[in-house]
Amino acid sequence: MAEIDLVNRDPNNINDHLKVTFEDVLAEPEGNHAMDCVWSNSYKCFNCCKKLCYTLMTLCCGICIAAGWGCEFAYIAFVHIWYVTPCFKCLELNCGCLQKLWGMIVHCYYDPFFETMGLCFSAFKKS
């Protein structure tokens, strides 16, 4: 099993849209400023609560949710290996037979018809 990177936990940047900071959520326009102590403590409280809540939720639910997603992707792999891929193979084989049948129909019925039509219209060639 490959080593897990405990520093960069989103190497493919699939959750970049979740990087929310205090400044992304709360902002005071010019002329509407709270006291400095309120603003700085709000900043600390926001970051602390965000980190604490995330930590508690992952502690309580993270392993179970990860196990659920592991089972989900195992089920998808199972269905593809044992059902979807064999169905496609069956379709591929049957379509090969239908392709041969269609080729025979075209050569038996359409080739003579269009050859005859070509000969008929060749009589109207411009000199």
KAKATA-V668421 format. One line per field, one symbol per residue. phi: phi as a letter, one per 30 degrees, with the letter a starting at -180 (. if undefined). A space follows every 10 residues. Layout:
# KAKATA-V668421
phi: ???
This chain:
# KAKATA-V668421
phi: .ddcddcccb dchdbddcdc ceddccacde jbcddedddd dddddedddd dddddddddd cedddddddd dddddddedd dcbddddddd dedddddddd ddddddddcd eddddddddd dddcedd
